[in-house]
């Protein structure tokens, strides 16, 4: 099994769990925690947690960059995190209600400046699969990096996957443009909203089938309903999520992607890899934050 390289965002997550509706103009009680996060970094952490030889390329800020690098290494990831001397690390304020559903306020910070200057071809040494978080594409420097990395990965014979990451950013970027820019990928892993947007279809199954014609494989994440996988225009596998208790949905899709990739890279059948993805996603929603539980540690932040 070749190694995994993840390119994406590293983020400081401020997670606010609230059981009451947010009261405009005044206080709303909440349990607030600080966690290392970011879609790409979360996927890398979960993949390493699941035993995959994983390296991660990202860009953090002058404020918390060392903390993020240390936290990634704690999960077994080999981090390649460039510290931006001018900008802070990206921050997401995630407001999670008592159903586990979240709404986010996002500042991309240093992550919005990741680009070809952060790249070295040696990152692909020993790598069999490249996974790109869609957030990388949504700023011009990152788009240039994604093009370069996917081209070099394809030239080396590595397989490629992409996670669209955000329906809002995807809509602004343009679904058709996203499909063109990620044409070298052989696997796309959207959630249902992203899949419908990308495929222009009204239902998840039709969207998965349409996207699998473009990519070869398409996996649509359905949240509590599990996931489905289409290959070459036909849905060929489904899996249910086994969720006991939803505490926080932050990072569930990232964990799912890691479980799916871990399964595929270890040679599991498609349906078994899909189940492994669902198991990882289910584990993620039972805790606060987007990283494996073993990654929790005290931290000191300075601003």
C-alpha positions as CSV (number, residue, x, y, z in Angstrom):
1,X,0.0,0.0,0.0
2,X,1.5,3.3,-1.1
3,X,1.4,6.3,1.2
4,X,-1.2,9.1,1.2
5,X,-0.6,12.8,0.6
6,X,-3.3,15.2,1.7
7,X,-3.2,18.8,0.5
8,X,-5.6,21.1,2.3
9,X,-6.5,23.5,5.0
10,X,-5.4,23.6,8.6
11,X,-7.7,25.5,10.9
12,X,-8.2,26.6,14.5
13,X,-11.7,25.4,15.3
14,X,-13.7,27.3,17.9
15,X,-16.6,24.9,18.7
16,X,-19.6,26.3,20.5
17,X,-22.2,23.8,21.7
18,X,-25.5,25.5,22.4
19,X,-28.8,23.9,23.4
20,X,-30.9,27.1,23.0
21,X,-31.5,29.1,19.8
22,X,-28.8,31.9,19.3
23,X,-30.3,35.1,20.7
24,X,-29.5,38.1,18.5
25,X,-28.0,41.1,20.3
26,X,-27.4,39.3,23.6
27,X,-25.8,36.3,25.3
28,X,-26.5,32.6,24.6
29,X,-25.0,30.1,27.0
30,X,-22.7,27.6,25.3
31,X,-19.9,25.2,26.0
32,X,-16.9,26.5,24.0
33,X,-13.7,24.6,23.2
34,X,-10.7,25.1,21.0
35,X,-9.6,22.3,18.7
36,X,-7.2,21.8,15.8
37,X,-9.1,21.4,12.6
38,X,-9.4,22.0,8.9
39,X,-11.0,19.6,6.4
40,X,-7.7,18.5,4.9
41,X,-5.8,18.3,8.2
42,X,-8.7,16.3,9.7
43,X,-8.7,13.8,6.9
44,X,-4.9,13.4,7.3
45,X,-5.2,12.9,11.0
46,X,-8.0,10.3,10.7
47,X,-6.1,8.4,8.0
48,X,-3.0,8.2,10.1
49,X,-5.1,7.2,13.1
50,X,-6.4,4.3,10.9
51,X,-2.9,3.1,10.1
52,X,-2.3,4.8,6.7
53,X,1.2,6.3,6.1
54,X,0.1,9.9,5.7
55,X,1.7,13.2,5.0
56,X,0.0,16.5,4.9
57,X,0.7,19.8,3.1
58,X,-0.8,22.9,4.4
59,X,-0.2,26.5,5.5
60,X,-0.7,27.9,9.0
61,X,-0.1,31.3,10.5
62,X,2.4,32.9,12.8
63,X,0.0,32.6,15.8
64,X,-0.6,28.9,16.1
65,X,1.4,27.2,13.4
66,X,3.7,25.3,15.8
67,X,0.8,24.0,17.8
68,X,-0.9,22.7,14.6
69,X,2.2,21.1,13.4
70,X,2.7,19.3,16.8
71,X,-0.9,18.2,16.9
72,X,-0.7,16.7,13.4
73,X,2.5,14.8,14.3
74,X,0.8,13.5,17.5
75,X,-1.7,11.5,15.3
76,X,1.1,10.0,13.2
77,X,0.9,12.4,10.3
78,X,4.1,13.6,8.7
79,X,3.3,17.3,8.5
80,X,4.7,19.7,6.0
81,X,3.2,23.0,7.3
82,X,4.5,26.3,6.0
83,X,4.3,29.1,8.6
84,X,3.0,32.3,7.1
85,X,4.9,35.2,8.7
86,X,2.2,37.8,7.9
87,X,-1.2,36.1,8.5
88,X,-2.8,34.1,11.3
89,X,-4.0,30.6,10.9
90,X,-7.4,30.1,9.4
91,X,-10.2,30.2,12.0
92,X,-13.6,28.6,11.9
93,X,-16.3,29.4,14.6
94,X,-18.5,26.4,14.6
95,X,-21.9,26.8,16.3
96,X,-23.4,23.4,17.0
97,X,-27.0,23.0,18.2
98,X,-28.4,20.2,20.3
99,X,-29.1,18.0,17.2
100,X,-25.3,18.1,16.3
101,X,-26.0,20.4,13.3
102,X,-23.4,23.1,12.8
103,X,-23.2,26.6,11.2
104,X,-19.9,28.1,10.6
105,X,-18.2,31.5,10.4
106,X,-14.9,31.2,8.4
107,X,-11.7,33.2,8.0
108,X,-9.3,31.4,5.7
109,X,-6.3,33.3,7.0
110,X,-2.9,31.8,6.0
111,X,-4.7,28.9,4.3
112,X,-5.9,31.2,1.5
113,X,-2.3,31.8,0.5
114,X,-1.1,28.2,0.1
115,X,0.5,27.9,-3.4
116,X,3.2,26.5,-5.6
117,X,5.9,28.0,-3.4
118,X,4.8,25.5,-0.7
119,X,5.3,22.5,-3.1
120,X,8.1,20.2,-3.6
121,X,8.0,17.1,-5.8
122,X,9.6,15.0,-3.1
123,X,6.3,15.1,-1.2
124,X,5.1,12.4,-3.7
125,X,8.0,10.1,-3.0
126,X,6.5,6.8,-1.7
127,X,2.9,8.2,-2.2
128,X,0.4,6.0,-4.0
129,X,-2.6,8.4,-3.6
130,X,-3.1,12.1,-3.5
131,X,-6.2,13.6,-1.8
132,X,-7.0,17.3,-2.4
133,X,-9.4,19.2,-0.2
134,X,-11.6,21.5,-2.3
135,X,-10.8,24.5,-0.1
136,X,-7.4,24.4,-1.8
137,X,-8.9,25.3,-5.2
138,X,-11.0,28.3,-4.0
139,X,-8.2,30.8,-4.0
140,X,-6.0,31.4,-7.1
141,X,-2.6,30.4,-5.4
142,X,-4.1,27.2,-4.1
143,X,-5.7,26.4,-7.5
144,X,-2.3,26.7,-9.1
145,X,-0.9,24.3,-6.5
146,X,-3.7,21.8,-7.0
147,X,-3.1,21.8,-10.8
148,X,0.6,21.2,-10.3
149,X,0.2,18.5,-7.6
150,X,-2.4,16.6,-9.5
151,X,-0.4,16.7,-12.7
152,X,2.7,15.4,-11.1
153,X,0.8,12.8,-9.1
154,X,-0.8,11.5,-12.4
155,X,2.6,11.5,-14.1
156,X,3.9,9.2,-11.3
157,X,0.9,6.9,-11.6
158,X,-0.6,7.9,-8.2
159,X,-4.4,7.8,-7.9
160,X,-6.2,11.1,-7.0
161,X,-9.3,12.0,-5.1
162,X,-10.9,15.3,-4.3
163,X,-13.4,16.4,-1.7
164,X,-15.4,19.5,-2.8
165,X,-15.5,20.6,0.9
166,X,-18.0,23.5,0.8
167,X,-21.2,24.0,-1.2
168,X,-21.0,27.8,-0.6
169,X,-17.5,28.2,-2.0
170,X,-18.2,25.6,-4.7
171,X,-21.2,27.6,-5.9
172,X,-19.1,30.8,-6.1
173,X,-16.2,28.9,-7.9
174,X,-18.6,27.3,-10.4
175,X,-19.5,23.6,-10.5
176,X,-18.5,23.2,-14.2
177,X,-15.2,24.9,-13.5
178,X,-14.6,22.6,-10.5
179,X,-15.2,19.5,-12.7
180,X,-12.7,20.8,-15.3
181,X,-10.0,21.7,-12.8
182,X,-10.3,18.2,-11.1
183,X,-10.5,16.1,-14.2
184,X,-7.3,14.2,-13.3
185,X,-9.0,12.8,-10.2
186,X,-10.5,9.3,-10.3
187,X,-12.6,9.7,-7.2
188,X,-14.8,12.5,-5.9
189,X,-16.3,12.5,-2.4
190,X,-19.0,15.2,-2.0
191,X,-21.8,15.4,0.5
192,X,-25.3,15.4,-0.8
193,X,-25.7,19.1,-1.3
194,X,-22.3,19.3,-3.1
195,X,-23.1,16.3,-5.3
196,X,-26.5,17.8,-6.4
197,X,-24.8,21.1,-7.2
198,X,-21.9,19.5,-9.1
199,X,-24.1,17.1,-11.1
200,X,-27.1,19.4,-11.6
201,X,-29.3,16.5,-10.5
202,X,-32.2,16.5,-8.1
203,X,-31.4,13.3,-6.2
204,X,-28.3,11.8,-4.7
205,X,-28.4,8.6,-6.6
206,X,-28.6,10.3,-10.0
207,X,-25.9,12.8,-8.9
208,X,-23.6,9.9,-7.9
209,X,-24.1,8.2,-11.2
210,X,-23.5,11.3,-13.2
211,X,-20.4,12.2,-11.3
212,X,-19.0,8.6,-11.6
213,X,-19.2,9.0,-15.4
214,X,-16.9,12.0,-15.0
215,X,-14.5,10.7,-12.4
216,X,-14.8,6.9,-12.6
217,X,-15.8,6.6,-8.9
218,X,-18.1,8.9,-7.0
219,X,-19.1,8.6,-3.3
220,X,-21.9,10.7,-2.0
221,X,-22.0,11.2,1.8
222,X,-25.5,11.2,3.2
223,X,-24.9,12.1,6.8
224,X,-26.9,9.9,9.2
225,X,-28.2,7.9,6.2
226,X,-24.7,6.7,5.4
227,X,-23.3,6.9,1.9
228,X,-23.5,5.5,-1.6
229,X,-20.9,4.7,-4.2
230,X,-21.2,4.8,-8.0
231,X,-18.8,3.4,-10.6
232,X,-18.9,4.2,-14.3
233,X,-22.4,5.5,-14.3
234,X,-24.1,3.0,-11.9
235,X,-24.6,2.9,-8.1
236,X,-22.8,-0.3,-7.0
237,X,-22.6,0.0,-3.2
238,X,-24.5,1.5,-0.2
239,X,-23.6,1.6,3.4
240,X,-25.6,2.7,6.5
241,X,-24.2,4.8,9.3
242,X,-24.2,3.3,12.8
243,X,-24.6,6.4,14.9
244,X,-25.4,6.0,18.6
245,X,-25.2,9.6,19.7
246,X,-24.6,12.8,17.8
247,X,-22.6,15.3,19.8
248,X,-20.8,17.4,17.1
249,X,-20.8,16.8,13.3
250,X,-17.6,18.8,12.9
251,X,-15.2,16.7,10.8
252,X,-17.5,13.8,10.2
253,X,-17.2,14.1,6.4
254,X,-13.4,14.4,6.7
255,X,-13.3,11.2,8.9
256,X,-15.5,9.5,6.4
257,X,-13.1,10.3,3.6
258,X,-10.2,9.0,5.6
259,X,-11.9,5.8,6.4
260,X,-12.9,5.3,2.7
261,X,-9.4,6.0,1.5
262,X,-7.9,3.8,4.2
263,X,-10.1,1.0,3.0
264,X,-9.4,1.5,-0.7
265,X,-5.6,1.8,-0.2
266,X,-5.6,-1.4,1.8
267,X,-7.3,-3.3,-1.0
268,X,-10.8,-3.7,0.5
269,X,-13.8,-4.2,-1.8
270,X,-15.7,-1.0,-2.6
271,X,-18.6,-1.9,-0.3
272,X,-16.3,-2.7,2.5
273,X,-14.3,0.5,2.0
274,X,-17.6,2.4,2.1
275,X,-18.5,0.8,5.4
276,X,-15.1,1.7,6.8
277,X,-15.8,5.3,5.8
278,X,-19.2,5.3,7.5
279,X,-17.6,3.8,10.7
280,X,-15.0,6.6,10.8
281,X,-17.7,9.2,10.2
282,X,-19.9,7.7,13.0
283,X,-17.0,7.8,15.4
284,X,-16.4,11.5,14.6
285,X,-19.9,12.7,15.4
286,X,-19.7,11.1,18.9
287,X,-17.1,13.6,20.1
288,X,-16.4,17.3,20.1
289,X,-14.1,18.5,17.3
290,X,-12.9,17.0,14.0
291,X,-9.9,14.9,15.0
292,X,-9.5,11.4,16.6
293,X,-10.0,11.4,20.3
294,X,-6.4,10.3,20.9
295,X,-5.3,13.7,19.5
296,X,-6.6,15.6,22.5
297,X,-3.9,17.5,24.4
298,X,-3.5,20.7,26.5
299,X,-2.3,23.6,24.4
300,X,-1.0,27.1,24.9
301,X,-2.0,29.7,22.3
302,X,-0.6,33.3,22.1
303,X,-2.0,36.1,20.0
